[in-house]
Amino acid sequence: ADANDPRSYNFAPTDQIIASIRKVGAQVMFRLGRSEGADAQPPKDFDKYAVIARHVVLHYNRGWAKGFHYHIRYWEIWNEPDLGKVFWAGTAQQYYELYGKLAQAVKSADPHALVGGPAIARPNDDTPYRDAFLEYVRTERLPLDFYSWHWYATDSDDPLDFIRISKDTRARLDKHGFAHTRSMVTE
């Protein structure tokens, strides 16, 4: 399908979800990526995927394709690439490249949007989605308004884990030059 043609998109189901979130007065955090149960292979064409992402942002924030002016602030790129083949079957390097293309696409559609990721599932583990990701983003001068991570009570019954992980994440962000980047628990 032509990624620039509004007829190539079916926004209706997502329009309803976004409207219901806004109706209760909550802010939307829009994740650009696949959900559990979907094919975990990386997109075949990162450039085309970025064009699609740009049009999604344009639809919700700039009225493109009979869209809206919701001013959605938070755009998270992918979900839990560190969790093996559940959500991401590609390499860490492929994720970095996709992140870069999508982050730039989001910002080109709406310079006021906040972009982030990688929404890691295992913030305690030394994976390529912590320091190596931050180094890539810094070296490539990519936008990273927030660094996202997940933690569940099923992972530990110690509520102080959130504080410990938050402090560790903040220290990593600062070490890599991201003193103004937010650390966000998004699940």
N, C-alpha and C positions, 0 to 999 in steps of 0.2 A: 504494500500500500504506500501511497505517497504521504510521507510524514508531514508535508506542508499543506495538505488538503484537509480542511475541516471535516469532509465527508468520510475520512479514514478513521475517525474517532467515534467511540461510543461513550460519551461522558455521563450518560443518564444515571447509571447505578452509583457512580462516585459522587455525582452532583447531589443525590439524595442523602448519602452518608455525610457529606460535608455540611449540607443544610441542617441535618439533625444535630450535628456537633455544635454548630453555631447557634441553633435554636435554644440550647440549654445554657448558652453563654460561655462555653469553653473555647479555648484557642485550639486551632488545628495544628497538629504536627503531621505533615504530609511526608510519608516515606516513599521515595522513588526506588522501586525494586520489587522483587517477587515475594509472594507469601508462601508459607509452608504448604507443601503438596504440589507446588508448581515445579517445573523443570529447574534444577539448580545450576544448569550450565550457564555460563556468562552469555550475555547477548552476542549474537554473531557479528554485529556491526556496531561498535561503540559510538561511531560518529552519528549513525542514524538514531541510535537510542538516545543520544544527547539532543538531537533535533526534536524527538518526541517529548523528552523531558521538558525542553524549553517551551513547547506548545502546551504542555500540561500547566506549567506555571503561568503562561500567558492566558490560558482559559480561566484559571481561578483568580488571577490577580490583575489582569488587564482587559478582560472582556472578550478575548478572542473566541471565535466559533460560538457565538451567542452565550458567552461565559459571564463571569462575575468580576466584581472588584472587591474581593474579600480581603485582600492584603494579607494573605497567609504569610506568616513570618518565618516559620520553621520548616525547612526542607531537609530531611534526613536521607542520606544516600545508602541504600541497601539495608540489609538486616543480617546481623550475626555471620559475617563471612568467616569468622574463626571457628564456627561450629561444624566444620567438616562439610560433608555434601548435603546437609539439610537445606541450606539456602544458597550456598556458593560452592560450586564444584571447580572453579577456576583457581589460578594461582594467586598469591598475594600481590605479585606484580601486576597481574591483570586487574585486580580490584583497584590498586592505586591508579592505574591508567583510566579505568572507568570513573572512579571518583573524580579525577581531575576534569574529565570531559563533562560530567554531570554538574559539578560545582560551577564550572564556567558557564554552562548552559543556563543554570538557575539564575546566576548573577546577570547574565546578558538579558534575560527576560524581565528581571526585577532586581535592580541594584540594591534595593532596600531589604530584600529577602535575606534570611540567615540560613546558611548552609552548613551541614555537618555530617558526621559519621564517625567511626564505622559501625556504631551500634553493636559493639562486641559483647558476646555472651560470657566470656571468661576473662574479666578484667584482672584477675590474679595471675593468669598464666602469661609466660613470656612468649608471646606469639608475634608474628610479623605485623600485627595490627595495632601494636602499641608503639614502641620507639621507632621501628623501621617505617611505619606509616607516617608518623610525625616528621621524621627526617625527610621522607619523600615530599610531603606537602610543603615543608619549609624550603627545600632545595628547588622545587618547581614553582615556588611562590604562588601556591594555590590558596584560595579562600578556605578558611576553617573557622567559622564563627562559633561552633560548638563541637566538642568531642563527646560522643555519646557511648554509653555503656549500659549493661543490664545486670541486675542482681535479684535473685529470688530467695525467699525464706527457705525454699527447698534446697538451696545451695549451702546454707548454714543457718543455724538458729540463733546466731549472735547478731543482734541489731547494731552493734558497734562496727560490724563489717562495712556498713555504708560509710561511716566516718573514716575508717582506715583506707578503704578503696578511694574515697574522695580525696584524701590527703595525698595518697600515692599518685593519683591521676593529676592532681594540681601540680605536684612537683615535676612530673614528667612533662607536662605542658610548658611549665616555666623553663625547664632545662632546654627545651627545643625552641624556645623563643616565642611561645604562644601565651604570654602573660595575660592577654586580654581575651583569650578564647575561653568560653564557658565550658565547664565540665557538667554534663547532664546525664542523669539516670533517666532513660526513656522507656525502660520496662523494669 
